[in-house]
Amino acid sequence: MIRITDERNCCGCAACTKVCPTNCIQMKKRSLGHLFADADETMCINCGACNRVCPMENPIASTDYPQRVYAAYSINAEVRYRGSSGGMFETFATHLIGCGYSVYGAAFNDDLKLKCICATNETELLPLMKSKYLQIDFEDKYFDIRMKLLNGEKVFVISTPCQIAALKRFLTRDYPNLLTADFFCHGVPSQQFFDECNEYDEIDKYGGKVRRYTFRVKKKKGSTPHYYSVEITRLGKLIMRTGYYFDSTFYAFFQRYISLRESCYNCRFAGAGRYADITLGDFHDINKYIKNVNRFDGVSTVVVNTVHGQELLDGCTNMLSIYEMSIERLIADKACFSGGTPRPSNRDRFLIDYKTMRINELAAKYVNKKRYINARIYYSLPEIVRKTVKKVYRSVI
């Protein structure tokens, strides 16, 4: 039976709740509003199904496939612009929809709750674009996906590494009609924390109700990959606001990595071993290797983990600019490919303060306003000046 005595041992995938024959497991809130498996011992029949499906209790499946790493981006400027980095997800998903696949990924509903949804055409695909830096509610998509696969339908799923691992454990066997992708994940805050930060910003910053929130908005001649935008209703009018990540209380907390799920600091899925066929991520350091690429337009890292992942990439190369890189460079440059996000030294104090402080008080204490004043000045400088400032800064620390 699942017993979560240590919050580091639950990733919140909820797969255990789907396989329990007596429905004795529920997901209940604990620290920072994160959901954890909670079993009713009086209903448990000790069948062990929950333990077998748990990705945290079972080692990752090894593969003998030699991983290959690429820097890539869509040659379609609009596709690249719509993506968080190089437009790889849209490229893959559009190609697969054309091949008859159903695509599952994360999208906000009308109440800004992050859900797993299914897209079967390009219009339905649009809400799945862009990163969403909080934990998804997978709901009953485990069953939907399994049913499609059993019926011979083709399915493509993209989610966090732990969620893909949970899905593979739930399915119990490989399906030739299933393709999966995960991404470089720094960790996930909870839906509750996202809601609380938005409620604070609605009063303190926006003066209206947040109706839509978009991470990783791109701006022409942008100076950072981390802009965001919100749509607000105020006095019956729809207003759009765009800003740096630190202008959003939630986004600023996320970038400090202090509001993540506890298991994210000891992530068992952030290494080179992957359940997914292909892994996607940013390639912010592309100019260290290729000089004539504008990183602010978006460049992706693509890690091929299986032969099926390589076949997917090969089927899309006519839509991409692509450069093969070395796996050693990736491991050296990507902390979230060689281990979990480091746990902040003030995390324990933050957990205590969260129980008694309001969001504005937490922000005042844990989000360094002076740091972001400096950041705003830095990002307003021309790129050539920013590069000089960065070199000088690194030379004196």
N, C-alpha and C positions, 0 to 999 in steps of 0.2 A: 504494500500500500504506500502511496505517496505521502511522505511526511516532510514538510518544508520547515525545518527548524533553523536553517541558515538561508537567508535571502539570496546568497550567492548561488544557490543550487536550483533556482527556478528562473527560466528565461521568459516565462509568461506566454508560451506558445499555445497553451490550452488544449494540446492534443490529448492529454490524459482525460479531460472531461468528455471527449468524444468517443473514447473506446470503453469507458466504464459501463458494464452491463447493468448495473443497478443505479446508475446516475447519482452516485454518492459523492462525486467531486464537483465542487463549484470554484469559480475564480472569485476571490475576495480581495478587497483593497488592504494594503499595508502601507509601508513607507512611501511618502510622496504621491500616494494614489496609485501606485503600481499594483497590478493584479497578480495574485499568487494562488496556486492550487491548494484547496482546503478540502480534506476528505472527512466524511462522517463515518467514524469507525463502526457505528451501530448498523450501518447499511452495507459495509464492506464484506465481500465474500472471499477476500484474499486470492483472487484469481491471477493477480500479477500483471494484468493487461496494462495498467497505468505505468508500471515500472519498465515494461518492455518497450512502450512507445516513447518514453521520455528521452529526448536527445541529450539531456544533461547526464543521464545515468549510463548512456551507452556510447562507446568510443566511435569516433567518426570513421566511416568506411574508407579504407585506403584504396588508392588507385595506382596502377603501374603506368598510367598514361603520362608521358613527359609533358609537363605544362609548358605552354608557350605564351609569351607576353607581347602585346602590341600597344603602340600609341596610335589612336585612330580618331577620326571625326568625319561627319557627314559632309559630302561635297555640296549638298543642298543647304544653302545659307539659312533658309527658313527652318528646316529641320534642326540644324545646329543651334539656332537661336531659341527654339522652343525647349531644348534640352537643358539640363543643369550643367552638363559639360559638353561632350562632343556630339550629342544627338544619337548615341548608339542604341538606346532603348527603343526610340521611335523607329529607327532603321530596322532593327531586328523584328519588332512587333508588327510593323506594317508589312514586311516581307512574309512573316508567318501567317498573318491574317489572309494574305493573298494565297497562301498554301492551304487554307482551310483550318487554321488553328483558332482556338479560343484563347484569349490572353487574360491572365489574372494578375492584378497589381493593386496598388494602394491609391485610393482617391477619397477626398473629403465629400461627405454628403452635405445636404442643405443646412445642417446644424453644426457643421465643421467637426464632425466625428469622423475619424479616419477608419475606413472600412476596406475590405478586400472586395473588389468588383470584377466582373467579367466583361470583356470587350470583344465583340465579334466584327466590328467595322471601324474605320478610321475615325469617325465622329465619336464613337464610344471610347476610343483610345485617348482622346485629348485630356480627360481628367486624370489619367494615369501619369501624365508628364510631370517632370520636376521632382526633386527630392522632397520628402516629408519627414521632418526630424522628430518624430514621435512614434510610439508603438501602435501597430495596426491591430484592429479587431478582426481576426480571421473568420469569426462567426462560424457558419456551417459550410464554409467553402471546402473543408476537408472532404465532406460527403459529395458535394457537387463535382469536385475534380475526380474523385474515385469513380463516380458513376459514369462520367464522360469517358474516362479511360477504359472502363470495362465495356462500354458500348462501342469502343473502337474509334472514338473521336480524338482528335489531336489537340493537345493542351500545352500552353507555354505559361509558366508561372515565374514571376520575379518577386522576391521578398528579401528580408534580412537573412543572413546565413543561418541563424538559429531556427527561423521559421521554415526555411527550406529543409533543414535537417529534420525538423519535426514532421513535415509533410512526407518525407521519404520513409521515416519510421512508421508513420500511419499507414502508408500504402503497402508496406511489408515486402514488396518486390519491385523489380524494375519493370517499366513499361516502355516499349519502343516508341510509343506515340506521345511521350512526355518529354518536354524540354524545360529546363530550369535555369534561372539566372539569379545570382545574389550580387552583392556589391560591397565595397569597402565601407564598413559600418563602424562609426565611432561610439555607438550606443544610442539608447532610446530613452527620452523622458516619457512621462505618462500622459495620457489624454487629459486627466484631471489637472495636471500642472499647466498644460497648454491652455485649457479653458480658463484657469484662474489668472494666468498672465494676460490673456486677451481681455478678460473682464476688467482688470486693472487699467490696461491701456485704453479701453473704451472710455473710461471716465477721465483718466489723467492726460491722455494725449489726443484722442480722436473726437471726443464729444459725440459719439454715435456708435451704432451697433456694427461689429465686424461681421460681414457676410461672406467674405472670401479672403483667404490668406494664401500667399504664394511665396515659397522659399526660392532662393537662387534665381531671382529675376536678373536678366541680362540687360545692360544699358550700352548704347553705342558709345564708344570711347570710354568704357568703364574702367575703373581702377582697382576693383576687387571682384572676386567671384561670388561675394556674399551680399547682394542686395536682396530686398524682399519687397513685397507689395501687399496692400490690403484694400479691399473694397468695403466702404462704410456707408450705411444709411444714416443720414442726419436730416431731420426735419423734412422727411419725405424725398430727399435727394440722394442719389448714388454718387459717392465721392471716391476717387482713387488716390491712394497715397503710396509713394515709393520712398524707401530710405535705405541706409546702411543697416547691416544686421544688428548693430548695437542700438539702433533706434527702436527696435522691438524688444520688449522685456524678455519674452520667451526665448528669442533667438540669441540674445546676449547671454542669458543663463546657459543655453546649450553650448555656446562657444567656449564657455568656461568649464564645461564637462562636469558640472557639479550636481546636475539634476537628473543624471542618468539612472537607469535601473542598476541595482547593486551587482548583478551578474555580469554586467558589461565591463566592469573593471577587472574581471577575471575571466574574460571571454574565452570559451573553449572552441570557438568557431572562427577566430580571427587569424589563424595560421594559414600555411600554404595548403594544407589538406582541406578539401571542399566537397560538399555534397552536390553542389550545383554544376551544371555543364559548363557554365561560363560565368565569369566574375567581372563586374564593371566598376569603374571608379573614376575620379578626377586624375588628371595628369598636370598638376599645377607647375611641376618642375620641368616641363617639356623643353624650355629654352636652355636648359643645361646641356641638352643633347641635340636639339634641332633648333636653330636660331631663327629661321624665317617663318615661324608659326606664331600667331597671336593667341596667347593662352587665354586671354579674357573673352575671346570668341567661343572658347570651349574646346578642350581636347580630353579624350577619354583614355584611361587605361583599360585594356581588355585582356583578361587572363583566360586562356582556353584550358579547361580542366579535363575534358573528355573528347573522344572522337566525334561525338554528336555536337559538342560545342564548336569544334573545328569546322565541321560541315556547315553549321549555321553561319559562321564567319565567312567561310569561303563562298557561300551563296550570296553574300552581300557586298563583296569587295568592289564590285562595279559602282557602288554608291558611296564609297569611302576613300579618304586619303589614309593610308595605313603604313606604319613603320614597325618592323619587328624589333623588340628590345630584349635585354637579357633579364632572366629571372633574378639574378643577383642584384641588379640595379633596383628592381622592384622591392625586394626584401630590405635593402638598405634605405630606401626612400619612404616606404610606407609602413608606419608603425602599426596600422590596423590590418596589415597582412602578416605581421610577425608577432602579434600579441594584442591584448586588450588595451583599452584606453587607460592611461595612468590615473589612479584614484587621487583626487585633490587632497592635499594635507588638511584642509578645513572642511572636508566632507562630513565628518561626524558632528561637528558643531552646526553645520547647515541642517542636518537632519533634526537636531534638537530645536533649533530656532524655527524651523518650518512649522512645528506644532503650535507655536505661540505667536509668531510674527505674521503680519500681513505681507502681501507681495511687495508693496512699496518699501517696507522696512527691510525685507530680505534683499531687494535690489540695491538699496542704499548701502547695505553692509557688504554684499558679495559681488556686486558689479561695479568695478572701479570706474567712476565717472571721469576722473582725470585721465585715465588711460584712453578713454574713448574720445575725449576732447583732442588728445594728441593724434589719435587715429583719424579723426575727421580732417584735421589739418594735413596729415600725411597723404590721405587719399585724394585730397584736392590738388596736390602738386602734379605737375607733368611727370610722365613715366620716367623720363631720363633723370629727373631730379630725385624721384623716389628711389631709383636704383643706386644713385650716389649716396643718398641718406642711409640706405640699407647696408651698403658696403662699409661706410664709416661706423655705423652702429655695431656691426659684427666685428670690426677690427678693434673695438675698445671694450668688448665684453669677454 
